[in-house]
């Protein structure tokens, strides 16, 4: 996952949600260490902050 961040490559994440896991794909552009989350950008104005502990699979 860190290599994807350093090289600005696309990454696919499986994120845990109570009712159904979600698969998201994008480029990790920021790491917020104090809040333990990453910023995943999927488009020009489409991004999400994802908590690291909710990521179950990264590829």
N, C-alpha and C positions, 0 to 999 in steps of 0.2 A: 504494500500500500504506500509506503514512504517513497519507494522508487517512482511510482506513478506521479506523486506530488513533485518530486525533483525534476522529472522529465516532462511534466505537463502532458502526460498521456491519459487516455480515457481509462476508466476503471468501472467495474461492475460490482455493486454491493448488494448483499441481501440484508435487509434491515428488519429487525424483530418488531412486530406490532402485536398486541394481545390477541387479535382475532385472525390476522393473516399477515404473513411476512410480505414485504414489498421488495421487488428487485428494481434498483435504480442504477442508471449509467450516466457518467459524466466525468468531468475533470476536477480533481481536488485542487482548489486554489488557495486555501488557507487552513491553518491549524490553530485552534483556540485552546491552548494548553490549560489555562486556569479553569475553563468550563468543560474540558475534555470533549470537544466536538470538532468536526471538520466542516468546511464549506464545500459543497459539491455543486458545480455549475453545469447545467444541462443545455443552456442556450444563452442568448444575449442578456435577457433579464429573468431567466428562470434558474433559480438556485435554491438549495436547501441547506440548513445547518443540521447535521446528523450527529447525535451523541455516539461517541466511540463505543460505549458499552452496549449499544443497540445493534451494532454491526455483527452479524453472525458469520458471513462469508464475504471475502474480498477476492476478486480475480481480475 
